Amino acid sequence: MERIAFKMFLNKGFEAEYKKRHDEIWPELTNLLKDSGIANYSIFLDEETLVLYGVLDCHNEIEYQNLPFQPVMQKWWEYMKDIMKTNEDSSPVSIPLREVFYMK
């Protein structure tokens, strides 16, 4: 298992909308993530900077790397692009974070 962390960037004024959309996350998306070996997935918001921090456990690196090619994932990105910083393919701008400490 690999622990993965990254940061993304929320547009100002969309804090409540971001939370709402994730409270109503599509079952087909959660199923895809779980089927791809993703577990213990959390996203935290720094309300001062509007930086989002994601942390997840990845049990299948190959399936994780294939997520961007899945239609449900692409549809979710399209749905979220109006409230986040995104790339040209509508995927969120996501910067990997290096783990420097972990206490079990």
N, C-alpha and C positions, 0 to 999 in steps of 0.2 A: 504494500500500500504506500502511496505517496501522498503527502499533504501538500496542497497547492494553495497559494495565496496570491491575490492580485488586487489592483485598485482600478476603479472606474470613476467617471466624473458626471455628476448630476447637474442639470441646468438649474439655475436659480429659480425658486418659486415652485418647483415640482416635487418637493419633499413628500407631501401628502399623496400626490398622484402616484409616485413611485411605490410607496407603501401599499396603496390601494391595489395597484396592479399585481403586486406580489401576493397580497392577501387573497387575490382571486386568480392565482396562477392556474394555467390550463392543466387539467389532469394529463393530457397527452404529453405535455412538456415534462412534468414531474416523472411520468413513466419512462420517457426517453432518458432522462438524467439517471434515474435509478438503474435502468437496463444497461446503461453505459458504464456502470460501476461507480457512480457518484454517490457519496453518502456524507452525512454530517455537514451539509452545505449551509453556510450562514453568510449573510451580507450585513455589514455594519455601516452606518452613516455617520461621518463627522459633520455635525450640523454647522460648525463654524466655517469649514472649507468646502462643504458639499462633495467631499471625496467619499466614495463608496469602497469598502474593503470587503472582498470576498475571501472566504476560507472554506476549503472542502477536502474531503478524503477521496482519493482516486484509486480504485481497485483494478482498473483496466486502462492503461495508458493509451493503447491503440484506439479503443472506443472513445476515449476522451478527445483524442486528436481528430476523430472523425465527426464530432458533434457539429462543427461549422457547416458540414455538407448535408445535414439532415433538414428536410423541409420544415419541420416544426420549429427547429431552432432559428432558421432564416425568417420564418413568419413572426416569431417572438421578437427578433431584432428589429424587424420592420415596425412592429407595434410599439416598441420602446424608443425608437430613434428620435421622436419629437421631444423627449424629456432628458436625453443624455447626449454627451459627446460621442459621436460615432465615426467610424471609418466609411470609406466610399461604398462598401458592401453592406452597410447598415449595422455591422457588428459594433458593439461598444468599444471605444478606445479602452484597452485593458493593458495595464503594465504589471508584469510579474513582480512579486516581492520575494526577496531572499529571506529564508528563515534564519534567524540568528540566535534563537532560544526557544526551547520547547521543554516543558516539564510534564512528565507523564504522571 
